[in-house]
Each structure stands twice: as C-alpha cells, then as structure tokens.
Amino acid sequence: GRAVPGLLGGGAPRMSRRDASSGREAAVVASGKAAEPSVSSSSRQRGAFGTSEGNGSKPAPNGFSKAVKAVHEAQSKIGSGFRTVGEKVYNTRSHLFAGAIARCVAISIMFPVDTIKTRLQIHGADCCTPMQWKQAIRWPIYPGVSSSLLGQVPNAMLVYGSYELYKRELSAAFPKLNVTQVRLLSAMLGDVTGSVWLSPFEGTKQRVQAGSYPGVRKAFAGILEAEGVKGLYRGYSAQVVRDLTYHAIQLPLYEGVRELWLKNKRKTQAESPTSQARNAKPQQHLAPVESMVCGAVAGAVSGALTTPIDVIKTRLMTVKGGHTTIQGVFVDIVAREGFQGLTAGLRERAIYIALGSAIFWSCFEQSRMYIDKRIGQEKHQGTGR
C-alpha cells in the first residue's frame, strides 16, 4: 500500500533528464533522422539578449559588453602609449639635462650682451650712436635674468631633448628622408615644442631690459593687469618664426660642421706616421675648443640670417601702442627706416649668438658625454659585470 520511491502512481519509473535525453537521441538514431538540438525556453530567452543559444556555444557580446571591452582596450592602448613615450623621453635624458646645463651657463655669461643688443635694437636704423651705446651699457646690466633663466632653461630641455627624439622617430617612420631633411624637420618640431613655454618669459625679459618695467615681478603683474594673459604672448608669432628659422639653420649646420671636423680628425689619425695612432680607436667626440669653434660658426650664421625677424619680434614685444602683427611691424619699419632698419643690431646679434653658441655647444657636448658615461657605468653595475 505505501508508495515506493521512484514510482509515480504505481506506474512507470521516473527518468532523469540525462536518461530522457539519451532515450530521445537513441530514438532519433534508430529512425535515421538527423539530430536537432533541443533548445529550452530559457535558452531562447537568453539568446534574445545576446547570450548563448544552445549547448556549448560561446556567449555573443551584446552592446554593453562591446562598449566595456572597447573602453578597456582604449585604456590599455593609452597606458601603453604613455609608457612608450615615457621610455623614449627617458632614453634622451642625457640630451635633456645637457641642454639645461649648457643653456644655464651660456645665459649667465652672455646675458649682458643680450641686454645691450635689445637696448640698441629699439632705435632701429638710427642705432648705435655714442650716446645710445652709453645708454645701452648702463647699469643694471642683468635686468630680467631670472625671467630668462625660467624661460630658457626648460626651453633648452624641450628643444634639444625633443630634437633627438624627433630625429629617431622620423628616421624610423620615414626611411626615405635623408639626414639633412630629418635634422631640419626635427629642429623645427623641437622648437615648436619649446616655444609655448618660452614666450611669456622672453617677452617679460625684453620689456625689463628695455626699461618698461623695473623688475620681473612687476613686469608680470603689469602685463597681466594691462593686457591679460594674451599680453604675455605678445609677439609670439614673430618669436616662433624667428626661432624656427634659427634652429632650422643652427642645429643642422652645427651637426654638419661637427661631422666634417670629426671626419677630418679620423682621416688625420688614419694617415698618422705612428702605428699606435693608426690602431687607436677612431675619434668619436670633439675637444671642448673644437666644439666651441663649430658652435660659433653655426651661431654666427644663424644669428645673422635671423636678425630681421628678431628686430620685428623685439618691436612687437617692447613698443606699446604699436602694430600687433608681423606684417604691420615689417611695413612700418620699411616705410620709416628702409630695409636697413631690419638689420639693426645685426653685428651685435651675430657676435652675441656666436659667443653664446660656442659656450653652449662646448658645455652641451661635455655634459652629454659625462651623463652618458654615468649611465653606462650604472648599467654596467646593474648587470653585475
């Protein structure tokens, strides 16, 4: 009378889902028909929302999961990109720090000449009378030096560090470009990289040098109060044109003269009458004096050729109430003073740039070699060799 477990109403025994499925598959095989997958209503419901349909199939991503996956991939690429850029910048650290050291030394030594040059350029074609010279060399001779250092030292790091980075990247990305084209493009890109930082400090320095303000702090405050942030970038376009032209001439020219000098040294070494000199390691670096000569040549040429745009930039940054565009200042100078007005202070600028470039490149090469040597020693110690 008591029901036996596994029996329903005393009838046939219960079958598990696996037994039932096996029975159906056996029946289908016996009938010779192809087996059709059994899809439950819950499976169909899940399939409508982009998940698995049937047994053993992988989930099909829906719109939300695709968006999440895209975000993760973008984050991964951005993170990888930042790491890659960071590594590339880190690999040029010797050029970054060498540029900062060399620019600091060059400015500290040559700033008085820069002050005299700025004061003389204000007079245009009427420049350089004995009275103007007397006014130009008046004390203080270091006005605005703090603004110059704040602008020029980071700018040197950006320009010369990125110049080396751009050379590597352009050579890899555009193998058909020759060495001169790579250097020219790298110099221009490097200058644009540093120009945004430099402009406010350059304009402030020149206004202090010209006597418009008594000091850097008052100059910054006065410019911001009178003209706003835009006033800090007055003459920015002229500065970019000047520096683009200057670095596009100076950097490739310096490297070209440097390579020519090294080539001549190696040739002299190979033709030496002593076997010890011939068998020695080929020359890879210039002596400090040799770097100074190469730098002076590159600086004098680039400084002289960029004097007209430097005159325009000085007028834009220092003359209040005047023209506010390169074209306007250019037309005004030519109309009032003739083309000679564009060459005001050319000799002084060429000498200034030549001396500054000689000091800069000598310090740059020595600093870079020292930093590279220290990096090599650290790597050697790190490998335990």
Salt bridges, closest charged atoms under 4 A:
ASP114 OD1 - LYS117 NZ 3.54
ASP114 OD2 - LYS205 NZ 2.85
GLU164 OE1 - HIS95 NE2 3.39
GLU164 OE1 - LYS167 NZ 3.47
GLU169 OE1 - LYS88 NZ 2.97
ASP191 OD1 - HIS247 ND1 2.86
GLU202 OE2 - LYS205 NZ 3.35
GLU202 OE2 - ARG242 NH1 4.00
GLU202 OE2 - LYS313 NZ 2.93
GLU227 OE2 - ARG207 NH1 3.32
GLU227 OE2 - ARG234 NH1 3.25
ASP243 OD1 - ARG242 NE 2.77
GLU255 OE2 - LYS167 NZ 3.17
GLU255 OE1 - ARG183 NE 3.35
GLU259 OE2 - ARG183 NH2 2.33
GLU290 OE1 - LYS265 NZ 3.09
ASP310 OD2 - LYS117 NZ 3.39
ASP310 OD1 - ARG242 NH1 2.77
ASP310 OD2 - ARG349 NH1 3.48
ASP332 OD1 - HIS323 NE2 3.89
ASP332 OD1 - ARG336 NE 2.77
GLU337 OE2 - ARG315 NH1 3.37
GLU348 OE2 - ARG347 NH2 3.38
GLU365 OE2 - ARG258 NE 3.24
GLU365 OE1 - ARG368 NH2 2.78
ASP372 OD2 - ARG368 NH1 3.61
